[in-house]
Amino acid sequence: MADDPYVTLGVAKGASDEDIRRAFRKLAKELHPDLNPANSAGTEEQFKKVSSAYELLSDPQKRRAFDRGEIDARGDPRRDGFRQYASGAARGARAGARAGFEDVDVGDIFSDIFDGARYGRSGQRGGFSVKGPDVRYTLELDFLEAVLGAKKRVTMPEGGVLDLSIPAGVSDGQVLRLKGKGAVGIGTTERGDALVEVRVRPHARFQRSDDDILLDVPITIDEAILGAKIEVPTIAGRVQLTLPKGTNSGRVFRLKGKGIKCAGRPEAGDQLVTVRIVLPDTIDDSLAYFFSEWRQKNRYDPGRS
């Protein structure tokens, strides 16, 4: 009886397609006889089992049939009602599982496994070379460095440094790929890539929404009632904002083009300024008297009922 393909690949039955592919790549690198010449007889048999399991689970139709119990791990039908499937797709799976290692196209397999690996003609070992692996780094940026762009330096584990030009508008969690800045490969001078994951520290006042900048600004009661010109900060410097008479707390003003200008995008985002009326800590007698008189003479209902 053939081995359970999930067990062979070491994945759970609910594994995603990417989990299955990743498991196959790992096992294939460990078991392929060309990479294990000292134990080629033992690894060849294991490699065939792994390849057969991957062939079945990487085909959505075969995998569903196996999960329903309609075919076994070799692709053979489990009941008479599934003969039609067996005559087609399952027969292909059965042929692949029983094929000798001589039938496996080594070059095709390794071009998939190593993502850039190169084999000599007809899969000969003499021409084997693998592109260097990628390396990962995490880079912390201040909020303004992320939205405006910056020059940064990353120190690598082996002591080298990477000088980075951070493009304007990078977001938290974004990964920057630096071609050829990874580790050295096998049998080749082609290096892998450096993958730099960006972590953005929060700002004390600014927040980001896509390409827009959000900002809360406190205003006084007299500025709200009488109107005023006030200065507000933006990511590029301070600008003047005109408050009309009777500005309510919570009103949002849009500063066109004062948001984030991302590389490759034709227009910058906006800055959205939300004003909040803030009363003084101490209400003096003159202010209290004025509003007491005003309340007696004016009937105003803001809609609380």
C-alpha positions in Angstrom: 0.0 0.0 0.0 1.4 3.4 -1.0 2.3 5.9 1.8 0.0 8.7 2.7 1.2 11.7 0.6 0.5 14.1 3.4 2.7 12.1 5.7 5.3 11.7 3.0 5.6 15.4 2.6 5.2 16.1 6.3 2.2 18.5 6.0 -1.3 18.5 7.5 -4.4 17.6 5.4 -5.5 21.2 5.5 -2.2 22.5 4.2 -2.3 25.3 1.6 -0.8 24.8 -1.9 2.1 27.0 -0.9 2.8 24.9 2.2 2.8 21.7 0.1 5.1 23.3 -2.5 7.5 24.6 0.3 7.6 21.1 1.9 8.4 19.5 -1.5 11.2 22.0 -2.3 12.8 21.3 1.1 12.6 17.5 0.9 13.7 17.5 -2.8 16.9 19.5 -1.9 17.6 17.1 0.9 16.9 13.8 -1.0 17.9 14.3 -4.6 20.6 11.8 -5.5 22.6 14.3 -7.4 23.0 16.3 -4.1 23.6 13.1 -2.1 26.1 11.0 -4.1 27.3 9.1 -1.1 23.9 7.6 -0.4 22.3 7.8 -3.9 20.6 4.4 -3.6 18.7 5.3 -0.4 17.8 8.8 -1.4 16.6 7.9 -4.9 13.8 5.8 -3.5 12.8 8.4 -1.0 13.0 11.1 -3.7 10.6 9.1 -5.9 8.1 8.8 -3.0 8.3 12.5 -2.4 7.9 13.4 -6.1 4.9 11.0 -6.3 3.2 12.6 -3.3 3.8 16.1 -4.6 2.4 15.1 -8.0 -0.8 14.0 -6.4 -1.3 16.8 -3.9 -0.3 19.6 -6.4 -3.1 18.6 -8.7 -6.3 20.1 -7.3 -8.6 17.4 -8.9 -6.5 14.5 -7.7 -6.1 16.0 -4.2 -9.9 16.4 -3.8 -10.4 12.9 -5.0 -7.9 11.5 -2.5 -9.4 13.5 0.3 -12.9 12.1 -0.5 -11.5 8.6 -0.5 -12.1 8.0 -4.2 -8.5 7.3 -5.0 -5.6 6.0 -3.0 -2.1 7.5 -2.6 -1.0 5.9 -5.9 -3.9 7.3 -7.8 -5.8 4.0 -8.0 -9.7 4.1 -7.6 -11.0 2.9 -4.3 -14.5 2.0 -5.6 -16.2 1.0 -8.8 -18.1 4.2 -9.1 -14.9 6.1 -9.7 -13.7 4.1 -12.8 -14.1 7.0 -15.1 -11.6 9.1 -13.0 -9.2 6.2 -12.8 -9.1 5.8 -16.6 -7.9 9.4 -17.0 -6.3 11.6 -14.3 -5.5 8.8 -11.8 -3.8 6.7 -14.5 -1.4 9.7 -15.1 -0.7 9.9 -11.4 -0.1 6.1 -11.2 2.4 6.2 -14.1 4.3 9.1 -12.5 4.5 7.4 -9.2 5.9 4.2 -10.7 8.3 5.8 -13.1 12.0 5.1 -12.5 14.4 7.9 -11.6 15.7 7.8 -15.1 12.4 9.3 -16.3 12.6 12.3 -14.1 13.7 15.5 -15.8 16.3 16.7 -13.3 16.8 20.1 -15.0 13.1 20.9 -14.9 12.7 19.9 -11.2 15.7 21.9 -10.1 14.8 25.0 -12.0 11.5 24.9 -10.0 13.1 24.0 -6.6 16.0 26.4 -6.5 14.3 29.4 -8.2 17.2 30.3 -10.5 19.4 27.2 -10.2 21.2 26.0 -13.3 22.0 22.5 -14.4 24.3 21.3 -17.1 22.9 19.7 -20.2 20.8 16.6 -19.6 21.0 17.2 -15.8 24.7 16.3 -15.4 26.3 17.1 -12.1 29.3 18.8 -13.6 27.3 21.9 -14.5 25.4 22.3 -11.2 25.2 25.8 -9.8 22.7 27.5 -7.5 21.9 31.1 -7.1 22.7 32.4 -3.6 19.9 32.4 -1.1 18.0 35.6 -0.2 18.7 37.2 3.1 16.2 39.1 5.3 16.6 42.2 7.4 14.3 44.5 9.4 14.7 48.2 9.2 13.0 50.7 11.5 12.1 54.1 10.2 10.6 57.2 11.7 7.2 58.2 10.4 8.6 61.2 8.4 11.5 59.1 7.0 8.9 56.6 5.6 6.6 59.2 4.0 9.3 61.5 2.7 12.0 59.0 1.8 15.5 58.7 3.4 19.0 57.4 3.0 19.7 54.6 5.5 22.5 52.1 6.2 21.9 48.5 7.2 24.7 46.5 8.9 24.7 42.8 7.7 25.5 39.9 10.0 28.9 39.3 8.4 29.9 42.9 9.1 29.2 44.5 5.7 26.8 47.4 5.1 24.0 48.2 2.7 23.4 51.8 1.8 19.7 52.1 1.0 17.6 54.8 -0.7 14.2 54.5 0.9 11.6 55.7 -1.6 8.9 58.1 -0.4 5.7 56.6 0.8 6.9 53.2 2.0 4.4 51.6 4.4 4.8 49.6 7.6 5.4 45.9 6.7 6.5 46.6 3.1 9.4 44.6 1.8 12.1 46.2 -0.3 14.0 43.8 -2.6 17.7 44.6 -3.4 18.8 42.6 -6.3 22.2 40.8 -5.9 22.7 41.9 -2.3 22.1 38.5 -0.7 24.3 35.5 0.1 26.8 33.9 -2.3 25.6 30.9 -4.3 27.0 27.5 -5.0 29.2 27.1 -8.1 28.3 30.6 -9.3 29.0 34.2 -8.6 25.3 35.1 -8.7 24.2 36.3 -5.3 20.7 36.2 -3.9 18.7 39.2 -3.0 18.4 41.2 0.2 14.8 41.5 1.4 14.4 44.5 3.8 11.2 44.6 5.8 10.2 48.1 6.8 8.8 48.9 10.3 7.5 52.4 10.7 7.5 54.0 14.2 4.3 56.0 14.9 4.3 59.8 14.9 3.1 61.9 17.9 0.6 63.8 15.8 0.3 62.5 12.2 -1.5 59.4 11.2 -1.6 57.8 7.7 -4.5 56.6 5.6 -3.3 55.3 2.3 -1.6 58.4 0.8 -3.5 60.9 3.0 -2.2 62.4 6.3 -4.6 62.7 9.2 -4.1 65.4 11.9 -6.2 66.7 14.8 -5.8 70.4 15.7 -7.1 72.1 18.8 -8.7 75.5 18.4 -10.1 78.0 21.0 -13.8 78.9 21.4 -13.3 82.4 20.1 -11.5 81.1 16.9 -14.4 78.8 16.4 -17.0 81.5 16.8 -15.3 84.5 15.1 -13.2 82.6 12.6 -9.4 82.9 12.4 -6.2 82.1 10.5 -4.2 79.4 12.3 -0.9 77.6 11.5 -1.0 73.8 11.2 1.9 71.4 10.6 2.2 69.2 7.5 4.8 66.6 6.6 6.6 69.3 4.5 6.3 72.2 6.9 3.8 74.6 8.5 0.9 76.2 6.4 -1.9 78.6 7.2 -5.5 77.3 7.5 -8.5 79.7 7.4 -11.3 78.9 9.9 -14.6 80.4 8.9 -17.0 81.9 11.5 -19.0 79.3 13.3 -16.5 76.4 12.8 -17.8 73.4 14.7 -15.7 71.0 16.6 -15.0 67.9 14.5 -15.1 69.7 11.2 -12.6 68.4 8.6 -10.6 70.6 6.3 -8.8 69.2 3.3 -5.3 70.5 2.4 -5.0 69.4 -1.2 -1.7 67.8 -2.2 -0.2 68.0 1.3 -0.2 64.3 1.8 2.2 61.6 0.7 3.8 61.6 -2.8 4.6 58.0 -3.5 7.1 57.1 -6.2 5.5 56.2 -9.5 2.2 57.9 -8.6 1.2 61.1 -10.5 -0.4 62.9 -7.6 0.3 63.4 -3.9 -2.4 62.6 -1.3 -4.1 65.2 0.9 -3.9 66.2 4.5 -7.1 66.0 6.4 -7.3 68.4 9.4 -9.9 67.8 12.0 -10.4 70.7 14.4 -11.4 70.2 18.1 -12.6 73.1 20.2 -10.7 73.1 23.5 -12.0 75.2 26.4 -9.6 77.0 28.8 -8.9 75.1 32.0 -10.4 78.0 34.0 -13.5 79.8 32.9 -13.3 83.4 34.1 -16.3 85.4 35.3 -16.6 87.6 32.2 -16.8 84.6 29.9 -19.3 82.8 32.1 -21.4 86.0 32.4 -21.4 86.6 28.6 -22.7 83.1 27.9 -25.2 83.2 30.7 -26.7 86.4 29.1 -26.5 84.9 25.6 -28.3 81.7 26.7 -31.2 83.7 28.2 -31.7 85.7 25.1 -31.2 82.9 22.5 -33.1 79.7 22.2 -30.6 77.2 20.5 -31.1 73.5 20.3 -28.2 71.6 18.7 -30.4 68.5 18.1 -29.9 66.5 21.3 -33.5 65.6 21.6 
